[in-house]
């Protein structure tokens, strides 16, 4: 009788197994791992070649999968996520096991809002199971929902797969190329310590607030310190916004003097290669016990004074894409919003996300307005069409360091000229241009404006 019962159980489990199908994001030809800023389906947050140039302690942190996630659409009534860890994290006693080593799943319903999914059963480092998904929405069975599955924050993840019912639809969503990513470089606060779940890191919350923008979490616990070698790797990501939130890792009295050189070098590098991108400088948020420990308070103030000097230096040079978040802007309640001595609890993470969401909204609005301003002042060409001789009105902001180029429809540059600072109207006599359509491009270090040219 016992053998019969065992056989029945085996048959039932086999039947259940055959009634499912499994998908592995790492096996996809398309780029489906969000939060990976280098176009790879990988558990690494930096490309493998970075190991040769960045400090070893930073490389060790890049192997931890914080911020990485996949998005998919399914109408399955059951979702099982199997995963393995090559290393679990247990070094911070204020950190929950799920927060450091677990998974997290959210669904976006037709109202556009994200809703947390509770795992009916879970085993850290093995499986999170979401059963009996039955929302009060008649369209779920036919169309399904979009889900976002967050990988572990501090563990080193080695495999992950998503299993759904055999009759269910399933599709991983490709990482968008329509919007440039928002890159966040910082400390263990950015990394995600000590929130209760991966979806409660402030970068994950911001990502749900801006679902059309990839958000790249480059928080490196204890070692995010603005080294030029690390900036050079980050510089490979063509971002819309770079958030530099590293001051809490300038954590002893020898480090404030390093802020000036490292931050100036980073801003120069990012601005040189990404002149249209915004850069946000964030002050040290402070310590929970700094009012009871003067040395801590003095260090926070010293760090923030040095950072403000850097910001003022670039603003005096006329930089227009630089933004600043002060400690008072962050506005954390150091008694209620901190989980240990410096890391936000869930309440603090949502406060961080609220402040950054407002700042990102401001930046995106400024960027959109700048584009509209440039388009409104787009190149005026007279006469147009013409026979190869024409005049171009040069906007004020291009008279100091502008260059005008003419491209044919094959993308080849056929004419180039530097703009004299005194030139408001550039006259071009160039009968050698053959009849056809051309693109005029006026560039300087921070702006780019275009216009059409027709030669007959």
HELIX and SHEET records of a PDB file:
HELIX    1   1 UNK A    2  UNK A   18  1                                  17    
HELIX    2   2 UNK A   25  UNK A   27  5                                   3    
HELIX    3   3 UNK A   48  UNK A   52  5                                   5    
HELIX    4   4 UNK A   56  UNK A   62  1                                   7    
HELIX    5   5 UNK A   97  UNK A  101  1                                   5    
HELIX    6   6 UNK A  140  UNK A  143  1                                   4    
HELIX    7   7 UNK A  188  UNK A  191  1                                   4    
HELIX    8   8 UNK A  198  UNK A  200  5                                   3    
HELIX    9   9 UNK A  202  UNK A  209  1                                   8    
HELIX   10  10 UNK A  228  UNK A  234  1                                   7    
HELIX   11  11 UNK A  247  UNK A  249  5                                   3    
HELIX   12  12 UNK A  256  UNK A  273  1                                  18    
HELIX   13  13 UNK A  290  UNK A  292  5                                   3    
HELIX   14  14 UNK A  294  UNK A  316  1                                  23    
HELIX   15  15 UNK A  327  UNK A  330  1                                   4    
HELIX   16  16 UNK A  346  UNK A  376  1                                  31    
HELIX   17  17 UNK A  396  UNK A  398  5                                   3    
SHEET    1   A 5 UNK A  20  UNK A  23  0                                        
SHEET    2   A 5 UNK A 156  UNK A 165 -1                                        
SHEET    3   A 5 UNK A  79  UNK A  87 -1                                        
SHEET    4   A 5 UNK A 127  UNK A 130 -1                                        
SHEET    5   A 5 UNK A 121  UNK A 123 -1                                        
SHEET    1   B 5 UNK A  33  UNK A  34  0                                        
SHEET    2   B 5 UNK A  69  UNK A  74 -1                                        
SHEET    3   B 5 UNK A 145  UNK A 150 -1                                        
SHEET    4   B 5 UNK A 104  UNK A 108 -1                                        
SHEET    5   B 5 UNK A 114  UNK A 117 -1                                        
SHEET    1   C 3 UNK A  33  UNK A  34  0                                        
SHEET    2   C 3 UNK A  69  UNK A  74 -1                                        
SHEET    3   C 3 UNK A 170  UNK A 172 -1                                        
SHEET    1   D 5 UNK A 215  UNK A 219  0                                        
SHEET    2   D 5 UNK A 181  UNK A 186  1                                        
SHEET    3   D 5 UNK A 239  UNK A 245  1                                        
SHEET    4   D 5 UNK A 278  UNK A 282  1                                        
SHEET    5   D 5 UNK A 322  UNK A 325  1                                        
SHEET    1   E 3 UNK A 380  UNK A 382  0                                        
SHEET    2   E 3 UNK A 389  UNK A 393 -1                                        
SHEET    3   E 3 UNK A 425  UNK A 429 -1                                        
SHEET    1   F 4 UNK A 413  UNK A 418  0                                        
SHEET    2   F 4 UNK A 403  UNK A 407 -1                                        
SHEET    3   F 4 UNK A 436  UNK A 443 -1                                        
SHEET    4   F 4 UNK A 448  UNK A 455 -1                                        
END                                                                             
